[in-house]
């Protein structure tokens, strides 16, 4: 592979599968280099940065239990049970520790071990042990058959399918962005964890461009502009996401709706109007009650049966009450 991949490659696709640079193929294979700025490359960078984030937190607060840390769109996060309260004020300190780990250029070493050995090596990590116990028998979840895949850098260990960059020093420009709470496996009956978000990019210039886009998006946030321009408000008495349109906003909304209506008519659509509530039999027929009843408003009970609010975004439905006339 060394003769195929250039110095800018941080991973590779081998017969279409994303692999570490340490992967040794058997026989003839098709190899494509993955560079940091590509979609695949950014995924690998961010996944590796998530590991370094958890490692940094464990260094700063011994006794931390770490759960999961995936790459996500434009960034990464890690869910952790930290033995002390950690607020956003601590993000610069965590980021500084991450930079120290990056500077140490620790190799990411992939290991394949048995389930019993993995459980022993994560003896003090309850979340990792739960994952191994739940998923080790499912092909491809933590490894083939009884094999569990681990990644180690320095003395820090994580349960992961990979791939990762060759070493922490290959992680590009990154920063931590926010902190929030998250329940383990999304269940409010489970422990609440600290979720730390970050973003990572191939270069400092790419990172700065991304942060600038976020600043511009925040500056143009419709919720902020709506208040500044006296278009609408959301009184606490109404509930979150429910808006009162002020006179200026009401006029703007009318003009927008008129434009959309005229555009539909010009393109051959006829207007139709449907109610926002209906008897339960309609949603039983459509399958909504069977699939989404937990996320629907409770029924309104009447002498003629139970009525439900339509199980979709009402504003979206109201904005598109059309059928094509052709």
N, C-alpha and C positions, 0 to 999 in steps of 0.2 A: 504493500500500500504506500510505502514511503516514496516510491517513484511516481505515484499518481497524484498525491495530494500536495498542494503547495503550502507555504508557511502560514498563509492566512486561514487555513482550514481549522476549525475547532471541533468538528465531528465529520461524519460521513454517512451517506446512504449506500448501504451494501445490498445489492439486489432489491432496492427500494425501501429497505428498513433502516431507520436511523440508529447509528451505532457510535460508540466511543472510538476515539483514535487508537485506543489500545486493542480493539477487537482484531483477532487474527482469523481470517476466513480460511475455510477448507475447500480447496479446489478453485476452479475459475469462477470469478464473480464479477458483477458489474459494480463499479465504485464511482460515486459522485461526491466531490468535496462539498462540505457545508461551511460557509463562511459566516462570520458573526453577524453581519448586517442582513442576512437572509431571514425569511420567516422561520425556517428550521433553526438557524443559528441563534436567533433571539430567544426561541423557546429553550434551547439548551443553556444559554447564558442565564436566563431568568430562573430556570430550575436550579442551576448551580448556585445562584445568588441566594435562593431561598434556603438552601442547606447552610450556607455561610451565615445567614441571618440567625437561624436556630442555634448554630454553633456559638455565635457571638453572645446570644442571650444566655446560653448554658455556661459560658465562661464568666459572665458578669454576675449571674445569680445561680450558683450551684444548687442542685435540687430541682431545677426546672424539668418538667415533663413535657416532651414535645410530641405533637399529634401528626398533622399533615402540613405539607408546604408545597403546593403546586405552582407552576407557571400559569399565569392567566393573561388575558388580553392586555397588552401594554405593561405588564409587570408580574408580580408574584406576591405571595403572602405566606405566613406560617402561623399556625394555631398552637399556642403554648400555654401550659399551666405554670405560671411563674409564682414562686413562693412569696413574693412581695407585690404590692400594687405598683404597676408601671404605667405612667401616663405619657402623653405626647412629648412632654418635656425631656423624656429620656431618649427620644429617638436620635438626637445627635451623638449621645454617648454610645448607643448601640452601633450606629453607623461608623463611629471611630474604631470600635472593636472589629467590625467587619473589615475595615480597611487594613487593620493590622494583620488579619488572617490572610487577606489577599496579598499583602506584602511578603508574607512567609512563603507564598507560592507552594502551598501544600498539594501534593498529588492526590487526585481522586482515584481511589483503588477499588475496583469492582471485585466482589467476592460472591461465590455461590456456596451456601452452606445448607445443612439439613434443617428441617423445621425445629428439631429439638435443640440444635446448637444456636439457632437464631433466638429462640425463647430464652436460652441461658444468657446469651450476650445482651439481651434487652431485659435482664432481670429487674432493673429498677425503672423501666419505662412501661407503665401500664397501658398506654394507648397503643404503642407498637406491639405489645404482646397480644392485645385484643385483635388487632388487624391480622396478625399472623395466625392466631387461633381460628378466626372467622374465615379467612380467605386462602390459607395455604393449600387447601385441597382443591381449590378452583383453578383450573389450568390458566396460566398466564396472568393471574392477579398479582402474586408476589414472586412467581417463578414457576418453571415447569415441574409438574408432579410434586414431589416432596422437597424440591429445591427452593430455597429462599434467597433472593438477591439482595445483597447489602452493598453500600458504598461507604468507604472509610477515607477520611482525610485527617492526618495527624492522629489524635486519640479520640476523634469524634466519629460516631457511627450512625448511619440512618438506613432505614428500610426503603428500598427504591428500585425501580426497574431501569432508571437511567434513560438516556445517556447523560453524561456530564462532560464539561470541558476537561482537558487533561490535568489541569491544576488550578488552584484558586487564583493564581496570578493571571490566568487567561480571562477572568471575568472583566468585562468592560466597565463603562461608566455606570454608576448606580447611585440611588439615593432612597431613603425611606420616606414615605409620604404621609401615612396616617396610622392610627391605631383604633381598634374597636373591640367589642365583645362578640363572641360566637360560641354557640353551644356545640359540644362534641357531637359530631354526626348530625347536626342540625336539629337535635331533639332537646326541647326545653327541660326535659326530665334528666338530662345528662349534665355533667359539669360545664360551667361556663368558662371558656378559655379566653386568652388575650390574643387577638388577631392583629398582626403587624403587617402592613402593606409596604411594598416598595416597587421601584421600577428600575430596569436595567437596559442599557443600550450598547451598541457596538462602539460608540465613541462619545467623547464629552460633547461634541457638537450636536450629535443626535439627541443626547439627553437634554441639553439646553433647549433645543427646538421643541421637544416634547413638553417640557415644563412651561415654555412660552405659550404653546397651544392650550395648555390647561388654564393658564392665567387669562388668556383671551376668552376662553369658553366661560370661565367664571364671571368675567367682566360683562359678558353678554347673556348671562343666565336670565331666562325670561321671568323667573320669579323675582329677581332683583330689579330688572328693568320695569316690570309691571308695577311695582310699588313706586319706583323713582318717577315714572311717567304718569302716575295716577290712573293706570288702566284697570287694575283689579286688586283685590285683597282677599285674604283667607282668614276671616275672623275665627278665633278659637272656638266660639260657640257652635260654628258649623262643623268643625272637624277638619283634619288635615286633608289637603288635596281638593277641598270644596271651595269654589271661588265665587266672589261677588264682583260682577262687572260694573265699574263706575261709568258715569256718562261718557267720558272720553273713550274708555275701553269698549263700552257697548256700541258706540258708533264705529269704532275700528272693526269690531267683530261683525257688525252688519255688512260693512263694505266687503270684508273678506268672504262672508257667506254668499253675498250677491255675486261676487266674482266667480266663486266656485259653482254656483247654481247656473249662471249664464254659460260657463265653460261646458258643463255637462249637457245642457240643452243644445248647445252648438255642435256637440259631438254625437248627438243622436240618442241620448238617454232620456228616459221618462222618470219623473219623480214618483216614488212610492213612500208610504209612511206606515210603520209598524209600531205596535205598542211596546212599552218598556217592561211590561209584566205579562205573564201568561200562566194558565193553569199548569199544574205539575205534569199532566199527561204529555204536554208538548216537549218538556225537557226530559221526560222518560223516553219518549220516542227518539229524540235527538241523541240520547246517550249522555247528556250533560249531568243529569242527576247521578247516574251510576259512577261516572268518572270524577266529577268535580264538586259533589255535594258539600264536602268539607270546606270548600273555598267559596261557596255561594251564600248569599244572605238567607237567613231562615225564612220559612214560608209565612205568608199572610193567610191565616185560616179564616175562611168565610163559609156561608151556607152553601155555596156552589163549588166548594173544593179549595184546595191549597193553591195559592198563587206565589210565583217566584219572580224576582227581578231577573231580567235576561242575564245570563252568565257570560257577559263580555263587557268591554269598555263602552258605556252608554254614550259617552261623547263621540267616540269613533263611529258608533252605529248611527248617531244622529247626523254626523257630518257626511255620511255616504248613503242617504236613502234613495238609491237609484237602481234602475234596471235598464239594460240596454234595449232600445226599441228595435234594433235591427235583428 
